[in-house]
Amino acid sequence: MRDRVQLAAHARFTQEDSGAVQIETAFSYLLFFLILAGIIQFCMVVYTYGVYAEAARAGVRYAVQHGTDSSTCSGPSTGCSDSTGANVVSAVSTYAAHYVTTIAGMRVQASYPDSSSAPGARVVVKVTYTYAPFVTYKGFNQAFQIAAQGRILY
């Protein structure tokens, strides 16, 4: 008899707590998936920044190799077929397109502070990109402004 009373009390106790366990589990899963989404989002931001930073460096590498001594000169020097640096911008866009899904929001600016693309002159490539997160957060608008600089070799 005593065993039946204990079993009945135990059954009432477990029945009353079964809903609480489900609710706690649901909240735990919700918290877990929110943290997981945040980690994935952070990784994507870091990855995207790295791609555009390397794309800016690729533009500088292109400009460094295509100075006035090159047959495909890029820069403001006389005799260069690409005085605006459009080929540098194209090199940046081509590099970035290999690693990200869209480059639609990317703006590239190639400038020559010394007003020349002769050997020893400086070149600066600036990339601006506004990151679009896969889950939008109110107030989250991360704009990357990346610059790379080098000296023309040829």
N, CA, C and O atoms as a GROMACS GRO file, in nm:
protein
  616
    1MET      N    1   0.082  -0.119   0.000
    1MET     CA    2   0.000   0.000   0.000
    1MET      C    3   0.087   0.126   0.000
    1MET      O    4   0.063   0.223  -0.072
    2ARG      N    5   0.186   0.118   0.083
    2ARG     CA    6   0.275   0.232   0.092
    2ARG      C    7   0.344   0.260  -0.041
    2ARG      O    8   0.365   0.375  -0.077
    3ASP      N    9   0.380   0.154  -0.114
    3ASP     CA   10   0.443   0.169  -0.244
    3ASP      C   11   0.350   0.237  -0.343
    3ASP      O   12   0.394   0.318  -0.424
    4ARG      N   13   0.220   0.205  -0.336
    4ARG     CA   14   0.123   0.267  -0.426
    4ARG      C   15   0.110   0.417  -0.397
    4ARG      O   16   0.098   0.497  -0.490
    5VAL      N   17   0.114   0.454  -0.272
    5VAL     CA   18   0.103   0.595  -0.235
    5VAL      C   19   0.227   0.670  -0.285
    5VAL      O   20   0.217   0.782  -0.337
    6GLN      N   21   0.343   0.608  -0.269
    6GLN     CA   22   0.466   0.672  -0.316
    6GLN      C   23   0.466   0.683  -0.468
    6GLN      O   24   0.508   0.785  -0.522
    7LEU      N   25   0.419   0.580  -0.537
    7LEU     CA   26   0.412   0.585  -0.682
    7LEU      C   27   0.314   0.692  -0.729
    7LEU      O   28   0.341   0.763  -0.826
    8ALA      N   29   0.202   0.704  -0.661
    8ALA     CA   30   0.103   0.806  -0.698
    8ALA      C   31   0.160   0.946  -0.675
    8ALA      O   32   0.140   1.035  -0.757
    9ALA      N   33   0.228   0.965  -0.565
    9ALA     CA   34   0.288   1.096  -0.537
    9ALA      C   35   0.397   1.127  -0.639
    9ALA      O   36   0.409   1.240  -0.686
   10HIS      N   37   0.475   1.027  -0.674
   10HIS     CA   38   0.579   1.046  -0.773
   10HIS      C   39   0.518   1.078  -0.910
   10HIS      O   40   0.570   1.164  -0.981
   11ALA      N   41   0.412   1.012  -0.946
   11ALA     CA   42   0.346   1.036  -1.074
   11ALA      C   43   0.291   1.179  -1.079
   11ALA      O   44   0.304   1.246  -1.181
   12ARG      N   45   0.230   1.226  -0.968
   12ARG     CA   46   0.179   1.364  -0.965
   12ARG      C   47   0.294   1.464  -0.978
   12ARG      O   48   0.282   1.565  -1.047
   13PHE      N   49   0.403   1.435  -0.912
   13PHE     CA   50   0.519   1.524  -0.914
   13PHE      C   51   0.577   1.535  -1.056
   13PHE      O   52   0.607   1.644  -1.102
   14THR      N   53   0.592   1.421  -1.124
   14THR     CA   54   0.650   1.422  -1.258
   14THR      C   55   0.553   1.481  -1.359
   14THR      O   56   0.597   1.543  -1.456
   15GLN      N   57   0.424   1.463  -1.340
   15GLN     CA   58   0.328   1.521  -1.434
   15GLN      C   59   0.326   1.673  -1.422
   15GLN      O   60   0.312   1.743  -1.522
   16GLU      N   61   0.341   1.725  -1.304
   16GLU     CA   62   0.338   1.869  -1.286
   16GLU      C   63   0.462   1.935  -1.344
   16GLU      O   64   0.454   2.050  -1.389
   17ASP      N   65   0.575   1.867  -1.346
   17ASP     CA   66   0.700   1.925  -1.394
   17ASP      C   67   0.723   1.903  -1.544
   17ASP      O   68   0.814   1.965  -1.600
   18SER      N   69   0.648   1.818  -1.608
   18SER     CA   70   0.677   1.786  -1.748
   18SER      C   71   0.663   1.909  -1.838
   18SER      O   72   0.739   1.921  -1.934
   19GLY      N   73   0.570   1.997  -1.814
   19GLY     CA   74   0.555   2.118  -1.894
   19GLY      C   75   0.669   2.215  -1.870
   19GLY      O   76   0.715   2.281  -1.964
   20ALA      N   77   0.714   2.224  -1.748
   20ALA     CA   78   0.824   2.315  -1.716
   20ALA      C   79   0.952   2.272  -1.786
   20ALA      O   80   1.029   2.357  -1.832
   21VAL      N   81   0.976   2.144  -1.793
   21VAL     CA   82   1.095   2.093  -1.860
   21VAL      C   83   1.090   2.125  -2.009
   21VAL      O   84   1.192   2.162  -2.068
   22GLN      N   85   0.975   2.113  -2.069
   22GLN     CA   86   0.962   2.145  -2.211
   22GLN      C   87   0.986   2.293  -2.236
   22GLN      O   88   1.052   2.329  -2.334
   23ILE      N   89   0.934   2.378  -2.151
   23ILE     CA   90   0.953   2.522  -2.167
   23ILE      C   91   1.100   2.559  -2.148
   23ILE      O   92   1.155   2.639  -2.224
   24GLU      N   93   1.163   2.502  -2.048
   24GLU     CA   94   1.305   2.529  -2.025
   24GLU      C   95   1.390   2.481  -2.143
   24GLU      O   96   1.484   2.549  -2.184
   25THR      N   97   1.356   2.366  -2.197
   25THR     CA   98   1.428   2.314  -2.312
   25THR      C   99   1.409   2.405  -2.433
   25THR      O  100   1.504   2.432  -2.506
   26ALA      N  101   1.288   2.452  -2.454
   26ALA     CA  102   1.261   2.542  -2.567
   26ALA      C  103   1.341   2.671  -2.552
   26ALA      O  104   1.399   2.718  -2.650
   27PHE      N  105   1.346   2.729  -2.433
   27PHE     CA  106   1.425   2.850  -2.411
   27PHE      C  107   1.574   2.824  -2.430
   27PHE      O  108   1.646   2.908  -2.483
   28SER      N  109   1.619   2.708  -2.386
   28SER     CA  110   1.760   2.673  -2.403
   28SER      C  111   1.796   2.660  -2.550
   28SER      O  112   1.900   2.710  -2.593
   29TYR      N  113   1.711   2.594  -2.628
   29TYR     CA  114   1.735   2.581  -2.772
   29TYR      C  115   1.732   2.718  -2.840
   29TYR      O  116   1.815   2.746  -2.927
   30LEU      N  117   1.638   2.802  -2.801
   30LEU     CA  118   1.628   2.936  -2.858
   30LEU      C  119   1.756   3.015  -2.832
   30LEU      O  120   1.811   3.077  -2.922
   31LEU      N  121   1.802   3.013  -2.709
   31LEU     CA  122   1.924   3.083  -2.673
   31LEU      C  123   2.044   3.026  -2.749
   31LEU      O  124   2.129   3.100  -2.798
   32PHE      N  125   2.050   2.894  -2.757
   32PHE     CA  126   2.160   2.829  -2.829
   32PHE      C  127   2.164   2.872  -2.975
   32PHE      O  128   2.271   2.906  -3.026
   33PHE      N  129   2.050   2.870  -3.043
   33PHE     CA  130   2.046   2.906  -3.184
   33PHE      C  131   2.071   3.055  -3.207
   33PHE      O  132   2.127   3.093  -3.310
   34LEU      N  133   2.030   3.140  -3.114
   34LEU     CA  134   2.061   3.281  -3.125
   34LEU      C  135   2.212   3.305  -3.113
   34LEU      O  136   2.269   3.384  -3.189
   35ILE      N  137   2.275   3.238  -3.020
   35ILE     CA  138   2.420   3.251  -3.004
   35ILE      C  139   2.492   3.194  -3.126
   35ILE      O  140   2.589   3.253  -3.174
   36LEU      N  141   2.444   3.082  -3.177
   36LEU     CA  142   2.504   3.022  -3.296
   36LEU      C  143   2.490   3.115  -3.417
   36LEU      O  144   2.585   3.131  -3.494
   37ALA      N  145   2.374   3.176  -3.434
   37ALA     CA  146   2.354   3.271  -3.545
   37ALA      C  147   2.446   3.392  -3.529
   37ALA      O  148   2.500   3.442  -3.628
   38GLY      N  149   2.464   3.438  -3.408
   38GLY     CA  150   2.556   3.550  -3.383
   38GLY      C  151   2.700   3.516  -3.416
   38GLY      O  152   2.772   3.598  -3.472
   39ILE      N  153   2.741   3.396  -3.381
   39ILE     CA  154   2.878   3.352  -3.412
   39ILE      C  155   2.898   3.341  -3.564
   39ILE      O  156   3.000   3.384  -3.616
   40ILE      N  157   2.800   3.284  -3.633
   40ILE     CA  158   2.809   3.272  -3.778
   40ILE      C  159   2.813   3.411  -3.842
   40ILE      O  160   2.890   3.435  -3.934
   41GLN      N  161   2.728   3.502  -3.792
   41GLN     CA  162   2.725   3.638  -3.845
   41GLN      C  163   2.860   3.708  -3.825
   41GLN      O  164   2.911   3.773  -3.916
   42PHE      N  165   2.918   3.693  -3.708
   42PHE     CA  166   3.048   3.752  -3.679
   42PHE      C  167   3.155   3.696  -3.773
   42PHE      O  168   3.238   3.770  -3.824
   43CYS      N  169   3.152   3.565  -3.795
   43CYS     CA  170   3.249   3.502  -3.885
   43CYS      C  171   3.233   3.556  -4.028
   43CYS      O  172   3.333   3.577  -4.097
   44MET      N  173   3.110   3.577  -4.071
   44MET     CA  174   3.087   3.630  -4.205
   44MET      C  175   3.137   3.774  -4.218
   44MET      O  176   3.190   3.812  -4.322
   45VAL      N  177   3.121   3.853  -4.113
   45VAL     CA  178   3.172   3.991  -4.115
   45VAL      C  179   3.323   3.990  -4.127
   45VAL      O  180   3.380   4.064  -4.208
   46VAL      N  181   3.389   3.908  -4.048
   46VAL     CA  182   3.535   3.901  -4.052
   46VAL      C  183   3.583   3.849  -4.188
   46VAL      O  184   3.680   3.901  -4.243
   47TYR      N  185   3.516   3.748  -4.241
   47TYR     CA  186   3.552   3.693  -4.373
   47TYR      C  187   3.536   3.799  -4.482
   47TYR      O  188   3.624   3.817  -4.566
   48THR      N  189   3.423   3.870  -4.481
   48THR     CA  190   3.397   3.971  -4.582
   48THR      C  191   3.500   4.083  -4.574
   48THR      O  192   3.550   4.129  -4.677
   49TYR      N  193   3.532   4.126  -4.454
   49TYR     CA  194   3.635   4.230  -4.438
   49TYR      C  195   3.768   4.181  -4.495
   49TYR      O  196   3.837   4.256  -4.565
   50GLY      N  197   3.804   4.059  -4.466
   50GLY     CA  198   3.930   4.003  -4.515
   50GLY      C  199   3.934   3.996  -4.667
   50GLY      O  200   4.038   4.024  -4.728
   51VAL      N  201   3.823   3.959  -4.729
   51VAL     CA  202   3.819   3.950  -4.875
   51VAL      C  203   3.839   4.088  -4.938
   51VAL      O  204   3.917   4.102  -5.031
   52TYR      N  205   3.768   4.188  -4.886
   52TYR     CA  206   3.780   4.322  -4.945
   52TYR      C  207   3.916   4.386  -4.914
   52TYR      O  208   3.966   4.464  -4.994
   53ALA      N  209   3.974   4.354  -4.801
   53ALA     CA  210   4.109   4.404  -4.772
   53ALA      C  211   4.210   4.342  -4.868
   53ALA      O  212   4.298   4.411  -4.919
   54GLU      N  213   4.196   4.214  -4.892
   54GLU     CA  214   4.288   4.149  -4.987
   54GLU      C  215   4.262   4.196  -5.129
   54GLU      O  216   4.356   4.203  -5.209
   55ALA      N  217   4.138   4.228  -5.162
   55ALA     CA  218   4.107   4.282  -5.295
   55ALA      C  219   4.174   4.418  -5.315
   55ALA      O  220   4.225   4.447  -5.423
   56ALA      N  221   4.175   4.501  -5.211
   56ALA     CA  222   4.244   4.630  -5.220
   56ALA      C  223   4.394   4.609  -5.242
   56ALA      O  224   4.455   4.680  -5.322
   57ARG      N  225   4.451   4.513  -5.173
   57ARG     CA  226   4.594   4.483  -5.193
   57ARG      C  227   4.620   4.429  -5.334
   57ARG      O  228   4.724   4.457  -5.392
   58ALA      N  229   4.524   4.352  -5.388
   58ALA     CA  230   4.539   4.302  -5.525
   58ALA      C  231   4.538   4.418  -5.624
   58ALA      O  232   4.610   4.416  -5.724
   59GLY      N  233   4.456   4.519  -5.598
   59GLY     CA  234   4.456   4.638  -5.683
   59GLY      C  235   4.588   4.712  -5.678
   59GLY      O  236   4.637   4.760  -5.780
   60VAL      N  237   4.645   4.722  -5.559
   60VAL     CA  238   4.776   4.787  -5.545
   60VAL      C  239   4.882   4.706  -5.619
   60VAL      O  240   4.969   4.764  -5.685
   61ARG      N  241   4.877   4.574  -5.607
   61ARG     CA  242   4.974   4.491  -5.678
   61ARG      C  243   4.964   4.512  -5.830
   61ARG      O  244   5.065   4.519  -5.900
   62TYR      N  245   4.839   4.522  -5.879
   62TYR     CA  246   4.821   4.546  -6.022
   62TYR      C  247   4.881   4.681  -6.062
   62TYR      O  248   4.953   4.690  -6.161
   63ALA      N  249   4.852   4.785  -5.984
   63ALA     CA  250   4.902   4.918  -6.015
   63ALA      C  251   5.054   4.926  -6.006
   63ALA      O  252   5.118   4.994  -6.086
   64VAL      N  253   5.112   4.856  -5.909
   64VAL     CA  254   5.258   4.856  -5.891
   64VAL      C  255   5.327   4.796  -6.014
   64VAL      O  256   5.434   4.841  -6.053
   65GLN      N  257   5.267   4.696  -6.073
   65GLN     CA  258   5.327   4.628  -6.187
   65GLN      C  259   5.295   4.695  -6.321
   65GLN      O  260   5.358   4.665  -6.422
   66HIS      N  261   5.197   4.786  -6.322
   66HIS     CA  262   5.156   4.849  -6.448
   66HIS      C  263   5.177   5.000  -6.444
   66HIS      O  264   5.084   5.077  -6.466
   67GLY      N  265   5.300   5.041  -6.416
   67GLY     CA  266   5.337   5.182  -6.418
   67GLY      C  267   5.374   5.226  -6.558
   67GLY      O  268   5.335   5.162  -6.656
   68THR      N  269   5.449   5.335  -6.570
   68THR     CA  270   5.482   5.392  -6.701
   68THR      C  271   5.573   5.303  -6.784
   68THR      O  272   5.577   5.316  -6.906
   69ASP      N  273   5.646   5.214  -6.721
   69ASP     CA  274   5.735   5.125  -6.796
   69ASP      C  275   5.663   5.001  -6.849
   69ASP      O  276   5.726   4.915  -6.910
   70SER      N  277   5.534   4.992  -6.826
   70SER     CA  278   5.456   4.876  -6.871
   70SER      C  279   5.384   4.910  -7.001
   70SER      O  280   5.348   5.026  -7.024
   71SER      N  281   5.364   4.810  -7.086
   71SER     CA  282   5.291   4.834  -7.210
   71SER      C  283   5.142   4.857  -7.184
   71SER      O  284   5.072   4.916  -7.267
   72THR      N  285   5.093   4.811  -7.070
   72THR     CA  286   4.954   4.835  -7.031
   72THR      C  287   4.952   4.927  -6.910
   72THR      O  288   4.905   4.890  -6.802
   73CYS      N  289   5.003   5.047  -6.929
   73CYS     CA  290   5.020   5.144  -6.820
   73CYS      C  291   4.885   5.187  -6.763
   73CYS      O  292   4.789   5.210  -6.836
   74SER      N  293   4.879   5.197  -6.630
   74SER     CA  294   4.762   5.251  -6.561
   74SER      C  295   4.808   5.365  -6.475
   74SER      O  296   4.906   5.352  -6.400
   75GLY      N  297   4.740   5.477  -6.483
   75GLY     CA  298   4.775   5.592  -6.400
   75GLY      C  299   4.770   5.722  -6.476
   75GLY      O  300   4.743   5.724  -6.596
   76PRO      N  301   4.794   5.833  -6.407
   76PRO     CA  302   4.777   5.966  -6.466
   76PRO      C  303   4.893   6.015  -6.554
   76PRO      O  304   4.885   6.125  -6.607
   77SER      N  305   4.997   5.938  -6.570
   77SER     CA  306   5.111   5.983  -6.650
   77SER      C  307   5.074   5.992  -6.798
   77SER      O  308   4.986   5.921  -6.845
   78THR      N  309   5.141   6.080  -6.869
   78THR     CA  310   5.116   6.092  -7.012
   78THR      C  311   5.161   5.966  -7.082
   78THR      O  312   5.263   5.906  -7.048
   79GLY      N  313   5.082   5.925  -7.180
   79GLY     CA  314   5.113   5.804  -7.255
   79GLY      C  315   5.044   5.680  -7.200
   79GLY      O  316   5.046   5.576  -7.265
   80CYS      N  317   4.984   5.690  -7.083
   80CYS     CA  318   4.912   5.574  -7.026
   80CYS      C  319   4.773   5.566  -7.092
   80CYS      O  320   4.699   5.664  -7.098
   81SER      N  321   4.742   5.448  -7.138
   81SER     CA  322   4.610   5.429  -7.201
   81SER      C  323   4.498   5.427  -7.098
   81SER      O  324   4.382   5.448  -7.133
   82ASP      N  325   4.530   5.402  -6.972
   82ASP     CA  326   4.430   5.396  -6.864
   82ASP      C  327   4.463   5.504  -6.762
   82ASP      O  328   4.514   5.474  -6.654
   83SER      N  329   4.436   5.627  -6.794
   83SER     CA  330   4.475   5.738  -6.705
   83SER      C  331   4.390   5.747  -6.580
   83SER      O  332   4.433   5.806  -6.481
   84THR      N  333   4.270   5.690  -6.581
   84THR     CA  334   4.182   5.698  -6.463
   84THR      C  335   4.205   5.584  -6.365
   84THR      O  336   4.156   5.591  -6.252
   85GLY      N  337   4.277   5.482  -6.404
   85GLY     CA  338   4.299   5.367  -6.316
   85GLY      C  339   4.184   5.267  -6.322
   85GLY      O  340   4.163   5.192  -6.226
   86ALA      N  341   4.109   5.266  -6.432
   86ALA     CA  342   3.996   5.174  -6.445
   86ALA      C  343   4.041   5.027  -6.442
   86ALA      O  344   3.968   4.940  -6.395
   87ASN      N  345   4.160   5.001  -6.493
   87ASN     CA  346   4.211   4.863  -6.490
   87ASN      C  347   4.241   4.819  -6.348
   87ASN      O  348   4.225   4.701  -6.315
   88VAL      N  349   4.283   4.911  -6.263
   88VAL     CA  350   4.306   4.881  -6.122
   88VAL      C  351   4.174   4.847  -6.055
   88VAL      O  352   4.165   4.750  -5.979
   89VAL      N  353   4.071   4.926  -6.083
   89VAL     CA  354   3.937   4.900  -6.028
   89VAL      C  355   3.886   4.766  -6.076
   89VAL      O  356   3.825   4.691  -6.000
   90SER      N  357   3.910   4.735  -6.201
   90SER     CA  358   3.868   4.606  -6.257
   90SER      C  359   3.942   4.490  -6.189
   90SER      O  360   3.882   4.386  -6.163
   91ALA      N  361   4.070   4.509  -6.160
   91ALA     CA  362   4.147   4.403  -6.091
   91ALA      C  363   4.091   4.379  -5.951
   91ALA      O  364   4.082   4.264  -5.906
   92VAL      N  365   4.052   4.486  -5.881
   92VAL     CA  366   3.994   4.473  -5.748
   92VAL      C  367   3.860   4.399  -5.756
   92VAL      O  368   3.833   4.308  -5.678
   93SER      N  369   3.776   4.440  -5.851
   93SER     CA  370   3.644   4.377  -5.867
   93SER      C  371   3.656   4.230  -5.904
   93SER      O  372   3.581   4.147  -5.853
   94THR      N  373   3.748   4.198  -5.992
   94THR     CA  374   3.768   4.060  -6.033
   94THR      C  375   3.813   3.974  -5.916
   94THR      O  376   3.764   3.862  -5.898
   95TYR      N  377   3.906   4.026  -5.837
   95TYR     CA  378   3.953   3.950  -5.721
   95TYR      C  379   3.838   3.926  -5.622
   95TYR      O  380   3.818   3.813  -5.576
   96ALA      N  381   3.765   4.031  -5.589
   96ALA     CA  382   3.657   4.019  -5.490
   96ALA      C  383   3.546   3.927  -5.538
   96ALA      O  384   3.487   3.855  -5.458
   97ALA      N  385   3.518   3.927  -5.668
   97ALA     CA  386   3.409   3.844  -5.723
   97ALA      C  387   3.437   3.695  -5.707
   97ALA      O  388   3.344   3.614  -5.707
   98HIS      N  389   3.564   3.658  -5.694
   98HIS     CA  390   3.598   3.516  -5.676
   98HIS      C  391   3.562   3.465  -5.537
   98HIS      O  392   3.544   3.344  -5.519
   99TYR      N  393   3.549   3.554  -5.439
   99TYR     CA  394   3.536   3.510  -5.301
   99TYR      C  395   3.406   3.549  -5.231
   99TYR      O  396   3.375   3.495  -5.125
  100VAL      N  397   3.329   3.641  -5.287
  100VAL     CA  398   3.201   3.681  -5.228
  100VAL      C  399   3.092   3.664  -5.331
  100VAL      O  400   3.118   3.661  -5.452
  101THR      N  401   2.968   3.654  -5.284
  101THR     CA  402   2.857   3.629  -5.375
  101THR      C  403   2.820   3.751  -5.457
  101THR      O  404   2.782   3.737  -5.574
  102THR      N  405   2.830   3.869  -5.400
  102THR     CA  406   2.796   3.990  -5.475
  102THR      C  407   2.893   4.102  -5.441
  102THR      O  408   2.936   4.119  -5.327
  103ILE      N  409   2.926   4.179  -5.544
  103ILE     CA  410   3.012   4.295  -5.524
  103ILE      C  411   2.936   4.422  -5.558
  103ILE      O  412   2.996   4.527  -5.584
  104ALA      N  413   2.803   4.412  -5.559
  104ALA     CA  414   2.720   4.525  -5.602
  104ALA      C  415   2.739   4.648  -5.514
  104ALA      O  416   2.736   4.760  -5.565
  105GLY      N  417   2.758   4.631  -5.385
  105GLY     CA  418   2.772   4.746  -5.296
  105GLY      C  419   2.914   4.796  -5.280
  105GLY      O  420   2.940   4.884  -5.198
  106MET      N  421   3.006   4.743  -5.357
  106MET     CA  422   3.147   4.780  -5.342
  106MET      C  423   3.179   4.902  -5.429
  106MET      O  424   3.141   4.909  -5.545
  107ARG      N  425   3.251   4.997  -5.369
  107ARG     CA  426   3.301   5.113  -5.443
  107ARG      C  427   3.453   5.112  -5.432
  107ARG      O  428   3.509   5.097  -5.324
  108VAL      N  429   3.519   5.127  -5.547
  108VAL     CA  430   3.665   5.123  -5.552
  108VAL      C  431   3.715   5.255  -5.608
  108VAL      O  432   3.661   5.307  -5.706
  109GLN      N  433   3.818   5.307  -5.546
  109GLN     CA  434   3.878   5.431  -5.592
  109GLN      C  435   4.029   5.413  -5.596
  109GLN      O  436   4.092   5.382  -5.494
  110ALA      N  437   4.087   5.431  -5.713
  110ALA     CA  438   4.233   5.425  -5.728
  110ALA      C  439   4.283   5.568  -5.743
  110ALA      O  440   4.235   5.643  -5.828
  111SER      N  441   4.380   5.605  -5.661
  111SER     CA  442   4.434   5.741  -5.669
  111SER      C  443   4.586   5.735  -5.668
  111SER      O  444   4.648   5.643  -5.615
  112TYR      N  445   4.643   5.837  -5.728
  112TYR     CA  446   4.788   5.848  -5.737
  112TYR      C  447   4.828   5.981  -5.671
  112TYR      O  448   4.825   6.084  -5.738
  113PRO      N  449   4.865   5.980  -5.543
  113PRO     CA  450   4.895   6.104  -5.471
  113PRO      C  451   5.006   6.188  -5.531
  113PRO      O  452   5.008   6.310  -5.515
  114ASP      N  453   5.100   6.125  -5.601
  114ASP     CA  454   5.211   6.198  -5.660
  114ASP      C  455   5.180   6.245  -5.803
  114ASP      O  456   5.268   6.297  -5.871
  115SER      N  457   5.054   6.227  -5.848
  115SER     CA  458   5.009   6.266  -5.983
  115SER      C  459   5.094   6.204  -6.093
  115SER      O  460   5.115   6.265  -6.198
  116SER      N  461   5.142   6.085  -6.068
  116SER     CA  462   5.226   6.017  -6.166
  116SER      C  463   5.217   5.867  -6.144
  116SER      O  464   5.190   5.820  -6.033
  117SER      N  465   5.240   5.794  -6.251
  117SER     CA  466   5.250   5.649  -6.237
  117SER      C  467   5.389   5.603  -6.277
  117SER      O  468   5.408   5.490  -6.322
  118ALA      N  469   5.486   5.691  -6.258
  118ALA     CA  470   5.626   5.660  -6.285
  118ALA      C  471   5.681   5.576  -6.170
  118ALA      O  472   5.625   5.577  -6.060
  119PRO      N  473   5.788   5.502  -6.194
  119PRO     CA  474   5.848   5.424  -6.086
  119PRO      C  475   5.880   5.512  -5.965
  119PRO      O  476   5.937   5.620  -5.979
  120GLY      N  477   5.845   5.464  -5.848
  120GLY     CA  478   5.867   5.535  -5.723
  120GLY      C  479   5.746   5.616  -5.678
  120GLY      O  480   5.742   5.658  -5.563
  121ALA      N  481   5.649   5.639  -5.765
  121ALA     CA  482   5.528   5.714  -5.728
  121ALA      C  483   5.436   5.625  -5.645
  121ALA      O  484   5.439   5.503  -5.655
  122ARG      N  485   5.354   5.689  -5.563
  122ARG     CA  486   5.263   5.614  -5.477
  122ARG      C  487   5.129   5.591  -5.546
  122ARG      O  488   5.085   5.669  -5.630
  123VAL      N  489   5.065   5.481  -5.507
  123VAL     CA  490   4.930   5.450  -5.551
  123VAL      C  491   4.850   5.408  -5.428
  123VAL      O  492   4.900   5.333  -5.344
  124VAL      N  493   4.727   5.456  -5.419
  124VAL     CA  494   4.638   5.423  -5.307
  124VAL      C  495   4.509   5.367  -5.366
  124VAL      O  496   4.448   5.428  -5.454
  125VAL      N  497   4.468   5.252  -5.316
  125VAL     CA  498   4.342   5.190  -5.358
  125VAL      C  499   4.252   5.185  -5.235
  125VAL      O  500   4.287   5.127  -5.133
  126LYS      N  501   4.134   5.247  -5.247
  126LYS     CA  502   4.037   5.248  -5.138
  126LYS      C  503   3.914   5.168  -5.179
  126LYS      O  504   3.861   5.185  -5.289
  127VAL      N  505   3.871   5.080  -5.090
  127VAL     CA  506   3.751   5.000  -5.113
  127VAL      C  507   3.652   5.034  -5.002
  127VAL      O  508   3.686   5.031  -4.884
  128THR      N  509   3.530   5.065  -5.042
  128THR     CA  510   3.423   5.092  -4.947
  128THR      C  511   3.310   4.994  -4.975
  128THR      O  512   3.267   4.977  -5.089
  129TYR      N  513   3.264   4.928  -4.870
  129TYR     CA  514   3.157   4.829  -4.886
  129TYR      C  515   3.070   4.831  -4.761
  129TYR      O  516   3.120   4.829  -4.649
  130THR      N  517   2.939   4.836  -4.781
  130THR     CA  518   2.844   4.828  -4.670
  130THR      C  519   2.798   4.683  -4.658
  130THR      O  520   2.738   4.628  -4.750
  131TYR      N  521   2.829   4.624  -4.546
  131TYR     CA  522   2.798   4.483  -4.524
  131TYR      C  523   2.648   4.464  -4.506
  131TYR      O  524   2.583   4.538  -4.433
  132ALA      N  525   2.593   4.365  -4.574
  132ALA     CA  526   2.451   4.331  -4.562
  132ALA      C  527   2.440   4.199  -4.486
  132ALA      O  528   2.468   4.094  -4.544
  133PRO      N  529   2.401   4.201  -4.360
  133PRO     CA  530   2.393   4.077  -4.282
  133PRO      C  531   2.279   3.987  -4.329
  133PRO      O  532   2.181   4.035  -4.385
  134PHE      N  533   2.294   3.857  -4.307
  134PHE     CA  534   2.187   3.764  -4.347
  134PHE      C  535   2.069   3.772  -4.252
  134PHE      O  536   1.957   3.736  -4.291
  135VAL      N  537   2.090   3.817  -4.132
  135VAL     CA  538   1.981   3.848  -4.038
  135VAL      C  539   1.999   3.994  -4.000
  135VAL      O  540   2.102   4.032  -3.945
  136THR      N  541   1.899   4.075  -4.030
  136THR     CA  542   1.914   4.218  -4.004
  136THR      C  543   1.888   4.248  -3.857
  136THR      O  544   1.795   4.196  -3.796
  137TYR      N  545   1.973   4.331  -3.802
  137TYR     CA  546   1.960   4.378  -3.666
  137TYR      C  547   1.937   4.528  -3.671
  137TYR      O  548   2.001   4.599  -3.750
  138LYS      N  549   1.848   4.577  -3.590
  138LYS     CA  550   1.820   4.720  -3.589
  138LYS      C  551   1.946   4.796  -3.548
  138LYS      O  552   2.007   4.767  -3.445
  139GLY      N  553   1.984   4.892  -3.630
  139GLY     CA  554   2.102   4.972  -3.600
  139GLY      C  555   2.233   4.913  -3.647
  139GLY      O  556   2.338   4.975  -3.630
  140PHE      N  557   2.230   4.793  -3.706
  140PHE     CA  558   2.355   4.730  -3.753
  140PHE      C  559   2.376   4.770  -3.898
  140PHE      O  560   2.305   4.722  -3.987
  141ASN      N  561   2.471   4.855  -3.923
  141ASN     CA  562   2.506   4.899  -4.057
  141ASN      C  563   2.657   4.911  -4.062
  141ASN      O  564   2.713   5.018  -4.038
  142GLN      N  565   2.722   4.803  -4.094
  142GLN     CA  566   2.867   4.799  -4.092
  142GLN      C  567   2.922   4.838  -4.228
  142GLN      O  568   2.907   4.762  -4.325
  143ALA      N  569   2.984   4.952  -4.237
  143ALA     CA  570   3.047   4.996  -4.362
  143ALA      C  571   3.198   4.979  -4.347
  143ALA      O  572   3.260   5.033  -4.255
  144PHE      N  573   3.257   4.904  -4.438
  144PHE     CA  574   3.401   4.884  -4.439
  144PHE      C  575   3.464   4.993  -4.524
  144PHE      O  576   3.417   5.022  -4.635
  145GLN      N  577   3.568   5.053  -4.475
  145GLN     CA  578   3.649   5.147  -4.553
  145GLN      C  579   3.793   5.099  -4.542
  145GLN      O  580   3.859   5.117  -4.440
  146ILE      N  581   3.840   5.040  -4.649
  146ILE     CA  582   3.970   4.974  -4.650
  146ILE      C  583   4.059   5.045  -4.751
  146ILE      O  584   4.015   5.078  -4.861
  147ALA      N  585   4.183   5.068  -4.714
  147ALA     CA  586   4.278   5.132  -4.806
  147ALA      C  587   4.408   5.053  -4.806
  147ALA      O  588   4.452   5.001  -4.703
  148ALA      N  589   4.467   5.044  -4.922
  148ALA     CA  590   4.600   4.982  -4.937
  148ALA      C  591   4.686   5.078  -5.019
  148ALA      O  592   4.636   5.147  -5.108
  149GLN      N  593   4.813   5.081  -4.989
  149GLN     CA  594   4.903   5.175  -5.053
  149GLN      C  595   5.032   5.106  -5.094
  149GLN      O  596   5.076   5.013  -5.027
  150GLY      N  597   5.091   5.152  -5.202
  150GLY     CA  598   5.217   5.095  -5.247
  150GLY      C  599   5.291   5.193  -5.338
  150GLY      O  600   5.240   5.300  -5.371
  151ARG      N  601   5.411   5.154  -5.376
  151ARG     CA  602   5.492   5.236  -5.468
  151ARG      C  603   5.510   5.160  -5.598
  151ARG      O  604   5.534   5.039  -5.599
  152ILE      N  605   5.497   5.232  -5.706
  152ILE     CA  606   5.506   5.173  -5.839
  152ILE      C  607   5.649   5.131  -5.867
  152ILE      O  608   5.743   5.208  -5.844
  153LEU      N  609   5.665   5.010  -5.916
  153LEU     CA  610   5.798   4.955  -5.940
  153LEU      C  611   5.844   4.972  -6.084
  153LEU      O  612   5.962   4.996  -6.108
  154TYR      N  613   5.754   4.960  -6.179
  154TYR     CA  614   5.794   4.958  -6.321
  154TYR      C  615   5.735   5.076  -6.395
  154TYR      O  616   5.757   5.090  -6.515
   0.00000   0.00000   0.00000
